[in-house]
Amino acid sequence: MFAHDKPIYQQIRDMIVTEIISGRWKEGDHIPSVRVLSTDLGVNPNTVLHTLRDLQKEGVLEMERGVGNRVATRAAERLADELKRDFQEREMRNFIKRARLLGFTQKALYTAMERIWNDEKK
């Protein structure tokens, strides 16, 4: 289930972030407990707890004593902004470097991107 190129807690964080950004876990929703998540994912509860504490520190989750963690206000928006910035700085920068290496002009790259973008909508 887990890839070997990234720490498990990071992969769990990515999974939780995806649930929030996709809207499956909405602002104010309570997320599954540490016990449920660790059982479902087949990992040590301490690994899940570490991940949840990091997300609390980031302001993505809020802990309610006796109730558990819930998705913080505007968490999806903040996470999406973070991922967009990361996408631009890492993936787009690498993509453009490779396109230049392959000899794409800016116009040819835009044309190819537009064609693929429109194909993906179908």
GURO-261434 format. One record per residue: x, y, z of N, C-alpha, C, CB in turn; residue in three letters. Coordinates in Angstrom, 1 decimal. Glycine has a CB too. Layout:
BEGIN
NODE; X; Y; Z; X; Y; Z; X; Y; Z; X; Y; Z; ala
...
% end
This chain:
BEGIN
NODE; 0.8; -1.2; 0.0; 0.0; 0.0; 0.0; 0.9; 1.3; 0.0; -0.9; 0.0; 1.2; met
NODE; 1.9; 1.3; 0.8; 2.8; 2.4; 0.9; 4.0; 2.3; 0.0; 3.2; 2.7; 2.3; phe
NODE; 4.4; 3.4; -0.6; 5.6; 3.5; -1.4; 6.8; 3.5; -0.5; 5.5; 4.7; -2.4; ala
NODE; 7.9; 3.1; -1.1; 9.2; 3.1; -0.3; 10.0; 4.4; -0.4; 10.0; 1.9; -0.7; his
NODE; 9.6; 5.3; -1.3; 10.4; 6.5; -1.6; 10.0; 7.7; -0.7; 10.2; 6.9; -3.0; asp
NODE; 9.1; 7.5; 0.2; 8.6; 8.6; 1.1; 8.3; 8.0; 2.5; 7.4; 9.3; 0.5; lys
NODE; 8.6; 8.7; 3.6; 8.2; 8.2; 4.9; 6.7; 7.9; 5.0; 8.6; 9.2; 6.0; pro
NODE; 6.3; 6.9; 5.7; 4.9; 6.6; 5.9; 4.0; 7.7; 6.4; 4.7; 5.3; 6.8; ile
NODE; 4.6; 8.4; 7.4; 3.8; 9.5; 8.0; 3.5; 10.6; 6.9; 4.5; 10.2; 9.2; tyr
NODE; 4.4; 10.8; 6.0; 4.2; 11.8; 4.9; 3.2; 11.3; 4.0; 5.6; 12.0; 4.2; gln
NODE; 3.2; 10.0; 3.7; 2.1; 9.4; 2.8; 0.8; 9.5; 3.4; 2.5; 8.0; 2.5; gln
NODE; 0.7; 9.3; 4.8; -0.6; 9.4; 5.5; -1.0; 10.9; 5.4; -0.4; 9.0; 7.0; ile
NODE; -0.1; 11.8; 5.6; -0.4; 13.3; 5.5; -1.0; 13.6; 4.1; 0.8; 14.1; 5.8; arg
NODE; -0.3; 13.0; 3.1; -0.8; 13.3; 1.7; -2.2; 12.7; 1.5; 0.1; 12.6; 0.7; asp
NODE; -2.5; 11.6; 2.1; -3.8; 11.0; 2.0; -4.9; 11.8; 2.7; -3.8; 9.5; 2.6; met
NODE; -4.6; 12.3; 3.9; -5.5; 13.2; 4.6; -5.7; 14.5; 3.8; -5.0; 13.5; 6.0; ile
NODE; -4.6; 15.1; 3.3; -4.7; 16.3; 2.5; -5.6; 16.1; 1.3; -3.3; 16.8; 2.1; val
NODE; -5.5; 15.0; 0.6; -6.3; 14.7; -0.5; -7.8; 14.6; -0.1; -5.9; 13.3; -1.2; thr
NODE; -8.1; 13.9; 1.0; -9.5; 13.8; 1.5; -10.1; 15.2; 1.7; -9.5; 13.0; 2.8; glu
NODE; -9.3; 16.1; 2.2; -9.7; 17.5; 2.6; -9.9; 18.3; 1.3; -8.8; 18.2; 3.5; ile
NODE; -8.9; 18.3; 0.4; -8.9; 19.1; -0.8; -10.0; 18.6; -1.7; -7.6; 19.1; -1.5; ile
NODE; -10.3; 17.3; -1.8; -11.3; 16.7; -2.7; -12.7; 17.1; -2.2; -11.1; 15.2; -2.8; ser
NODE; -12.8; 17.4; -0.9; -14.1; 17.7; -0.3; -14.8; 16.5; 0.3; -15.0; 18.3; -1.4; gly
NODE; -14.1; 15.4; 0.4; -14.7; 14.2; 1.0; -14.7; 14.5; 2.5; -13.9; 13.0; 0.7; arg
NODE; -13.7; 15.2; 3.1; -13.7; 15.6; 4.5; -13.8; 17.1; 4.4; -12.4; 15.2; 5.2; trp
NODE; -15.0; 17.7; 4.9; -15.2; 19.1; 4.8; -14.9; 19.8; 6.0; -16.7; 19.3; 4.4; lys
NODE; -14.8; 21.1; 5.9; -14.6; 22.0; 7.1; -15.5; 21.6; 8.2; -14.7; 23.5; 6.7; glu
NODE; -15.0; 21.4; 9.4; -15.8; 21.0; 10.5; -16.1; 19.5; 10.7; -17.1; 21.7; 10.5; gly
NODE; -15.9; 18.7; 9.7; -16.1; 17.3; 9.8; -15.0; 16.7; 10.7; -15.9; 16.6; 8.4; asp
NODE; -15.5; 15.7; 11.5; -14.6; 14.9; 12.3; -14.0; 13.8; 11.4; -15.3; 14.3; 13.5; his
NODE; -12.7; 13.6; 11.6; -12.0; 12.6; 10.8; -12.0; 11.3; 11.6; -10.6; 13.1; 10.4; ile
NODE; -11.7; 10.2; 11.0; -11.6; 9.0; 11.8; -10.5; 9.1; 12.9; -11.3; 7.8; 10.8; pro
NODE; -10.7; 8.3; 13.9; -9.8; 8.3; 15.1; -8.5; 7.7; 14.7; -10.4; 7.5; 16.3; ser
NODE; -7.5; 7.9; 15.6; -6.2; 7.3; 15.4; -6.3; 5.8; 15.3; -5.2; 7.7; 16.6; val
NODE; -7.1; 5.2; 16.1; -7.2; 3.8; 16.1; -7.8; 3.3; 14.8; -8.1; 3.3; 17.3; arg
NODE; -8.9; 4.0; 14.3; -9.5; 3.6; 13.1; -8.5; 3.8; 11.9; -10.8; 4.4; 12.8; val
NODE; -7.9; 4.9; 11.8; -6.9; 5.2; 10.8; -5.8; 4.2; 10.8; -6.4; 6.6; 10.9; leu
NODE; -5.2; 3.9; 12.0; -4.1; 3.0; 12.0; -4.5; 1.6; 11.6; -3.5; 2.9; 13.4; ser
NODE; -5.7; 1.1; 12.0; -6.2; -0.2; 11.6; -6.5; -0.2; 10.1; -7.5; -0.5; 12.4; thr
NODE; -7.1; 0.8; 9.6; -7.5; 0.8; 8.1; -6.2; 0.8; 7.3; -8.3; 2.0; 7.8; asp
NODE; -5.2; 1.6; 7.8; -4.0; 1.7; 7.0; -2.9; 0.7; 7.3; -3.4; 3.1; 7.2; leu
NODE; -3.1; -0.1; 8.3; -2.2; -1.1; 8.7; -0.9; -0.6; 9.2; -2.0; -2.0; 7.6; gly
NODE; -0.9; 0.5; 10.0; 0.3; 1.1; 10.5; 0.2; 1.3; 12.0; 0.6; 2.5; 9.8; val
NODE; 1.3; 1.6; 12.6; 1.4; 1.8; 14.1; 0.6; 3.0; 14.4; 2.9; 1.9; 14.5; asn
NODE; -0.2; 3.0; 15.5; -1.0; 4.2; 15.9; -0.1; 5.4; 16.1; -1.8; 3.8; 17.1; pro
NODE; 1.1; 5.2; 16.6; 2.0; 6.3; 16.9; 2.4; 7.0; 15.6; 3.3; 5.8; 17.6; asn
NODE; 2.5; 6.3; 14.5; 2.7; 7.0; 13.2; 1.6; 7.9; 12.8; 3.0; 5.9; 12.1; thr
NODE; 0.4; 7.4; 13.0; -0.8; 8.2; 12.7; -0.9; 9.4; 13.6; -2.1; 7.3; 12.8; val
NODE; -0.6; 9.2; 14.9; -0.7; 10.2; 15.9; 0.4; 11.3; 15.5; -0.4; 9.7; 17.3; leu
NODE; 1.5; 10.9; 15.1; 2.6; 11.9; 14.7; 2.1; 12.7; 13.5; 3.9; 11.1; 14.3; his
NODE; 1.4; 12.1; 12.6; 0.9; 12.8; 11.4; -0.2; 13.8; 11.8; 0.4; 11.8; 10.4; thr
NODE; -1.1; 13.4; 12.6; -2.2; 14.2; 13.1; -1.7; 15.4; 13.9; -3.2; 13.4; 13.9; leu
NODE; -0.7; 15.2; 14.7; -0.1; 16.3; 15.5; 0.5; 17.3; 14.6; 0.9; 15.8; 16.5; arg
NODE; 1.2; 16.8; 13.6; 1.8; 17.8; 12.6; 0.7; 18.6; 11.9; 2.6; 17.0; 11.5; asp
NODE; -0.4; 18.0; 11.5; -1.5; 18.7; 10.9; -2.2; 19.6; 11.8; -2.5; 17.7; 10.3; leu
NODE; -2.2; 19.3; 13.1; -2.7; 20.2; 14.1; -1.8; 21.5; 14.2; -2.9; 19.6; 15.5; gln
NODE; -0.5; 21.3; 14.2; 0.4; 22.4; 14.3; 0.3; 23.3; 13.1; 1.9; 21.9; 14.4; lys
NODE; 0.0; 22.7; 11.9; -0.1; 23.4; 10.7; -1.5; 24.2; 10.6; 0.0; 22.5; 9.5; glu
NODE; -2.4; 23.9; 11.5; -3.7; 24.5; 11.5; -4.7; 23.8; 10.5; -3.6; 25.9; 11.1; gly
NODE; -4.4; 22.6; 10.1; -5.3; 21.9; 9.2; -6.3; 21.1; 10.0; -4.4; 20.9; 8.3; val
NODE; -5.9; 20.6; 11.1; -6.9; 19.9; 12.0; -7.0; 20.6; 13.3; -6.5; 18.4; 12.2; leu
NODE; -8.1; 20.5; 13.9; -8.3; 21.0; 15.3; -8.7; 19.9; 16.2; -9.3; 22.2; 15.3; glu
NODE; -8.1; 19.8; 17.3; -8.4; 18.7; 18.3; -9.5; 19.2; 19.3; -7.2; 18.2; 19.1; met
NODE; -10.6; 18.4; 19.4; -11.6; 18.6; 20.4; -11.5; 17.5; 21.4; -13.0; 18.7; 19.7; glu
NODE; -11.2; 17.9; 22.6; -11.1; 16.9; 23.7; -12.3; 16.0; 23.8; -10.8; 17.6; 25.1; arg
NODE; -12.1; 14.8; 23.9; -13.1; 13.8; 24.0; -13.9; 13.5; 22.8; -14.1; 14.3; 25.1; gly
NODE; -13.6; 14.3; 21.7; -14.4; 14.1; 20.4; -13.4; 13.6; 19.3; -15.1; 15.4; 20.1; val
NODE; -12.3; 14.2; 19.3; -11.3; 13.9; 18.2; -10.9; 15.1; 17.4; -11.8; 12.8; 17.4; gly
NODE; -10.4; 14.8; 16.2; -9.9; 15.8; 15.3; -11.0; 16.2; 14.3; -8.6; 15.4; 14.6; asn
NODE; -11.0; 17.4; 14.0; -11.9; 17.9; 12.9; -11.2; 18.8; 12.0; -13.2; 18.6; 13.5; arg
NODE; -11.7; 18.9; 10.7; -11.0; 19.7; 9.7; -11.2; 21.2; 10.1; -11.6; 19.4; 8.3; val
NODE; -10.1; 21.9; 10.1; -10.1; 23.3; 10.5; -10.8; 24.2; 9.5; -8.7; 23.8; 10.8; ala
NODE; -11.2; 25.4; 9.9; -11.8; 26.4; 9.0; -10.8; 26.7; 7.9; -12.2; 27.6; 9.8; thr
NODE; -11.3; 26.7; 6.7; -10.5; 27.1; 5.5; -9.3; 26.2; 5.2; -10.0; 28.5; 5.6; arg
NODE; -9.3; 25.0; 5.8; -8.1; 24.1; 5.6; -8.0; 23.7; 4.2; -8.3; 22.8; 6.5; ala
NODE; -9.1; 23.4; 3.5; -9.0; 23.0; 2.1; -8.4; 24.1; 1.2; -10.4; 22.6; 1.6; ala
NODE; -8.8; 25.3; 1.5; -8.3; 26.5; 0.7; -6.8; 26.7; 0.9; -9.1; 27.7; 1.1; glu
NODE; -6.4; 26.6; 2.2; -5.0; 26.8; 2.5; -4.1; 25.7; 1.9; -4.8; 26.9; 4.0; arg
NODE; -4.6; 24.4; 2.0; -3.9; 23.3; 1.5; -3.8; 23.4; 0.0; -4.5; 22.0; 1.9; leu
NODE; -4.8; 23.8; -0.7; -4.8; 23.9; -2.1; -3.8; 25.0; -2.5; -6.2; 24.2; -2.7; ala
NODE; -3.8; 26.1; -1.8; -2.8; 27.2; -2.1; -1.4; 26.7; -2.0; -3.1; 28.4; -1.2; asp
NODE; -1.2; 25.9; -0.9; 0.2; 25.3; -0.6; 0.6; 24.4; -1.8; 0.2; 24.6; 0.7; glu
NODE; -0.3; 23.5; -2.2; 0.0; 22.6; -3.2; 0.2; 23.2; -4.6; -1.1; 21.5; -3.3; leu
NODE; -0.6; 24.3; -4.8; -0.4; 25.0; -6.1; 1.0; 25.7; -6.1; -1.5; 26.1; -6.3; lys
NODE; 1.4; 26.3; -5.0; 2.7; 26.9; -5.0; 3.8; 25.8; -5.2; 2.9; 27.6; -3.6; arg
NODE; 3.7; 24.7; -4.5; 4.6; 23.6; -4.6; 4.7; 23.1; -6.1; 4.3; 22.5; -3.6; asp
NODE; 3.5; 22.9; -6.7; 3.4; 22.5; -8.1; 4.1; 23.4; -9.0; 1.9; 22.3; -8.5; phe
NODE; 3.9; 24.7; -8.8; 4.6; 25.7; -9.7; 6.1; 25.7; -9.5; 4.0; 27.1; -9.4; gln
NODE; 6.5; 25.6; -8.3; 8.0; 25.7; -8.0; 8.7; 24.4; -8.3; 8.2; 26.1; -6.6; glu
NODE; 8.1; 23.3; -8.2; 8.8; 22.0; -8.5; 8.5; 21.4; -9.8; 8.5; 21.0; -7.4; arg
NODE; 7.2; 21.0; -10.0; 6.8; 20.3; -11.2; 6.8; 21.1; -12.4; 5.5; 19.7; -11.0; glu
NODE; 6.3; 22.3; -12.4; 6.2; 23.2; -13.6; 7.6; 23.6; -13.9; 5.3; 24.4; -13.3; met
NODE; 8.4; 23.9; -13.0; 9.8; 24.4; -13.3; 10.6; 23.2; -13.9; 10.5; 24.8; -12.0; arg
NODE; 10.5; 22.0; -13.4; 11.1; 20.9; -14.0; 10.6; 20.6; -15.4; 11.0; 19.6; -13.1; asn
NODE; 9.3; 20.7; -15.6; 8.6; 20.5; -16.8; 9.1; 21.4; -17.9; 7.1; 20.6; -16.7; phe
NODE; 9.2; 22.7; -17.5; 9.7; 23.7; -18.5; 11.2; 23.5; -18.8; 9.5; 25.1; -17.9; ile
NODE; 12.0; 23.2; -17.8; 13.4; 22.9; -18.1; 13.5; 21.7; -19.1; 14.1; 22.5; -16.8; lys
NODE; 12.7; 20.7; -18.9; 12.8; 19.5; -19.8; 12.3; 19.9; -21.2; 12.0; 18.4; -19.3; arg
NODE; 11.2; 20.7; -21.3; 10.6; 21.1; -22.6; 11.7; 21.9; -23.3; 9.3; 21.9; -22.4; ala
NODE; 12.4; 22.8; -22.6; 13.4; 23.6; -23.3; 14.6; 22.7; -23.8; 14.0; 24.7; -22.3; arg
NODE; 14.9; 21.7; -23.0; 16.0; 20.8; -23.4; 15.6; 20.0; -24.6; 16.2; 19.8; -22.2; leu
NODE; 14.3; 19.7; -24.7; 13.8; 19.0; -25.9; 13.6; 19.9; -27.1; 12.5; 18.2; -25.5; leu
NODE; 13.7; 21.2; -26.9; 13.6; 22.1; -28.1; 12.2; 22.7; -28.3; 14.1; 21.4; -29.3; gly
NODE; 11.3; 22.5; -27.4; 10.0; 23.2; -27.5; 10.2; 24.7; -27.5; 9.0; 22.7; -26.4; phe
NODE; 9.4; 25.3; -28.4; 9.3; 26.8; -28.2; 8.1; 27.0; -27.2; 9.0; 27.5; -29.6; thr
NODE; 8.0; 28.2; -26.8; 7.0; 28.6; -25.8; 5.6; 28.4; -26.5; 7.1; 30.0; -25.3; gln
NODE; 5.5; 28.8; -27.8; 4.2; 28.6; -28.5; 3.9; 27.1; -28.7; 4.3; 29.3; -29.9; lys
NODE; 4.9; 26.3; -29.1; 4.6; 24.9; -29.3; 4.2; 24.2; -28.0; 5.9; 24.2; -29.8; ala
NODE; 4.8; 24.6; -26.9; 4.5; 24.1; -25.6; 3.0; 24.5; -25.2; 5.5; 24.6; -24.5; leu
NODE; 2.7; 25.7; -25.4; 1.3; 26.2; -25.1; 0.3; 25.4; -25.9; 1.2; 27.7; -25.4; tyr
NODE; 0.6; 25.2; -27.2; -0.3; 24.5; -28.1; -0.5; 23.1; -27.6; 0.3; 24.5; -29.6; thr
NODE; 0.6; 22.4; -27.3; 0.5; 21.0; -26.8; -0.3; 21.0; -25.5; 1.9; 20.4; -26.6; ala
NODE; 0.0; 21.9; -24.6; -0.7; 21.9; -23.3; -2.2; 22.1; -23.5; -0.1; 23.0; -22.4; met
NODE; -2.6; 23.1; -24.4; -4.0; 23.3; -24.7; -4.7; 22.1; -25.2; -4.1; 24.5; -25.6; glu
NODE; -4.0; 21.4; -26.2; -4.6; 20.2; -26.8; -4.8; 19.1; -25.7; -3.7; 19.7; -27.9; arg
NODE; -3.8; 18.9; -24.9; -3.9; 17.9; -23.8; -5.0; 18.3; -22.8; -2.6; 17.7; -23.1; ile
NODE; -5.0; 19.6; -22.4; -6.0; 20.1; -21.5; -7.4; 19.8; -22.0; -5.8; 21.6; -21.2; trp
NODE; -7.6; 20.1; -23.2; -9.0; 19.9; -23.8; -9.3; 18.4; -24.0; -9.1; 20.6; -25.1; asn
NODE; -8.3; 17.6; -24.3; -8.5; 16.1; -24.4; -8.9; 15.6; -23.0; -7.3; 15.4; -24.9; asp
NODE; -8.4; 16.1; -21.9; -8.6; 15.6; -20.6; -10.0; 15.9; -20.1; -7.6; 16.1; -19.6; glu
NODE; -10.6; 17.0; -20.6; -12.0; 17.4; -20.2; -13.0; 16.5; -20.7; -12.3; 18.8; -20.8; lys
NODE; -12.7; 15.7; -21.8; -13.7; 14.9; -22.5; -14.0; 13.6; -21.7; -13.2; 14.5; -23.8; lys
% end
